[in-house]
Structures are given as C-alpha cells and as structure tokens.
Amino acid sequence: MRHRLGPYVAFAAFGVFWGTWGASLPALRDAAALTEAQLGGALLCVGVGALPAMLFTGRAVDRFGVRVTGVLLVMLAGAGMVIAWQGRDLASVALGMLLVGATSGASDVAANALAAREEARSTRRVITLAHGVFSASVVLGSLGAGALRASGADAVLVFGVAGAVIAAAGVSVLVSGDGPIGARVGVPGSTPRGDGGSRAWPLVAIGLVGALGFAAENAHQSWSAVFLEDELGASVGLAALAPATFAVFAAVTRFTVGASTLIPDAPLLVGGAIAAAGGTLLLASAASLPLALVGLALAATGTSVLFPTLLSRSMRDVPEGSRGRATSVISTTAYLGFVLGPAYVGALAGAVGLRGAMVGVAVIAAAFAIVAPAATRLVARAHRARVDDPARG
C-alpha cells in the first residue's frame, strides 16, 4: 500500500470502530446488566480516558513518526474486544471505557497528524477527504454490526470481526507509514525549537474554535433522534432516520469538498457555519418530519466541513517536525466541544425545551462563523513572527 493511502485506511478503520460501537452499545449494556443511568455514567469514562491520551500522542508522533498510527489502531481494536469480553458489571465496563477512550483519543490525533502530513505533500484536501471516509465507514460499521447482531451474534463476536478489520488496517498503516522526521535527511523542522508555550497558545485558540464546531456537530448526532420522537411524535424507526441522514450528508459533503481545491478556506468556514446555523433553526421550527430532515441535512452539510477545514488551514503553517504536537493541542482542545455539546443541549432543553435548545445550537454555529476567520489569521501571524525571528523557533 502506498503511503498516500494511509490516512484513508486509518480513518476507515476509525469509522468502523465507532460504527460498531454505536450499534453494539445495547449489547454491552445488556451483557453487564446496566441501567440507562449506569451506562451514561460509564460513557463519561470514554472522555476521561481520551483527553490525556490525546494531549500526549502528538509527541509520540513527532518522535517515532506517523507509523505510530498503525500501532494505536491495533490497540483500539484490542480495546473493543477487551470491553466486549470482560465487561460483565459496572466496574469492568467503566474500566473498559477508559481504555477505549485512551486508545480512540490517541488514534484520533495520530490519524489527523497522518492526514495533515499527507496533505502537506499534495495539493488535495486530504484531511477533509479522510473525514469523509470516516463518516462513510461509521455507517458501514454500524450496518455491519447491526447485521451481525440480527443474526444472533453477541458483542464478543461483533467486536472480534470489527477488531480483525481494524487491526489489519493498523498493520498496513504501520508497515507503510513514515518513521521519525529526524531519520529522513533534509526535512525541515526535525528539531523544533523555541518557547513551546508561545507556540501553543494560537493552537489552543484554534482548538477552542474547533470546539464550537464539534459541539454543534455532536449535539445533532446525539439529540436529533430524540427531537424527532419528542417534538414531532416520530416512531422509533422513523426517528432513526435522523442520525442516518446526518451521517450520509456529512460524508457526501466531505467527499465533494475534499475532491476540489477551488473553494478557499474562508468561505468554507463561514459558509459552513452559516449553513449549520440555518439548518439548525429550520430543524428547531419544523412542524413536520420531512422539513425537520431537510434542516438536519443542511446542518450536517455545514458542520461537516468546519473542523476538517480549520485543522487543514492551521496545519499548513506548522513545520513537519512539530505537526504531531500541533495536531494534539488542537484536537484535544476541540474534543471538549464534542464532550460538552450534548450536555449543553440537555441543560438548555431542561430550561427552555428541546426546540429552544436547538436555537442554542444555532447560536454556537453562528459564533463559529464570527471567530473562525480571526483565529486562522492569528495562527498565520504567529507563524510569520517565528519565520521573521528564528530564535523563537
């Protein structure tokens, strides 16, 4: 496998895992005899495990090369099989979710660093395309896991099959991936210098903007089915159209945008955020299921390009030898929005109802449109300052 395919293989494996995970959560819950409240508490452990792992993975990528991504994907496959095999009570499930969080968070950062490195070598929007592969693979993983469960397979078998696919992808990335930057002669940025703190704060700012995009995206993924059931009286089967619609339109948009470099970054960021806000407002005011799905499709189209474009633009000015750490800072900070977005909707829904909460999600998307251009200019200025003053690194 040529190294240029590495990002797509990595994100395909990552998507298969999360598609399998979502479809298999009921089986994990039943195997451990957990209540809904206990499952919700255990799921928090995924975020607890992910954040520290994401923070430190960038250094490993810069030190050992993007082939680390392959090792982490194999570990992620193992984590899924461990929780399926050993998750028999609340304590074991919680520990398993810590492991899933750590390996998935680390895989996320490493895969994005791999995509950023390949994008720097090409003229394509590799990050956006790779995220499109992820979205499509989530759907395929979910359908595959659902088919296995429908045939009578338990969680152990489902994660075993998915784990074999993910591990095989990880091995291929490991074999084809690059080694450490310093091992390749003539590559600039192999020894990053300067004040790490002064380099990091613009990336933290980008991460905070990314958190707005992730918050809006995960709010829809987590609450759209609930919205259709509670506000429009949809059946369970029809409500399932909500996350499916979101995933399909997100994937199609990412593939479409990623295949072209004609659209500049700024219109993508601002236009995507405006589309997300408009779609969310349409959903919030929808009086029928078709209109709600149109709003959801528009919101998916908008949110799907926000973080990939933001990360792509930010990584463009980062030296190759520092790209892993930069990806780690941005992704870890942005992940806070992914974790807090659904909770934000829940808190607002308790105060003003679910329709009002969706208006709150539209406000988040509008805020992204306002601050994203300024944040990307901030990173570009910081990079120019380092170029003008090499002593700063």
Secondary structure, DSSP 8 states (H G I E B T S, - for coil): --GGGHHHHHHHHHHHHHHHHHHHHHHHHHHHT--HHHHHHHHHHHHHHHHHHHHHHHHHHHHH-TTHHHHHHHHHHHHHHHHHHH--SHHHHHHHHHHHHHHHHHHHHHHHHHHHHHHHHSSS-HHHHHHHHHHHHHHHHHHHHHHHHHTT--HHHHHHHHHHHHHHHHHHHHHHS---GGGSTT-TTSS--S-HHHHHHHHHHHHHHHHHHHHHHHHHHHHHHHHHHHHH---HHHHTHHHHHHHHHHHHHHHHHHT---S-HHHHHHHHHHHHHHHHHHHHH--SHHHHHHHHHHHHHHHTTHHHHHHHHHHTTS-GGGHHHHHHHHHHHHHHHHHHHHHHHHHHHHHHHHHHHHHHHHHHHHHHHHHHHHHHHHHHHHHHHHHH-GGG-
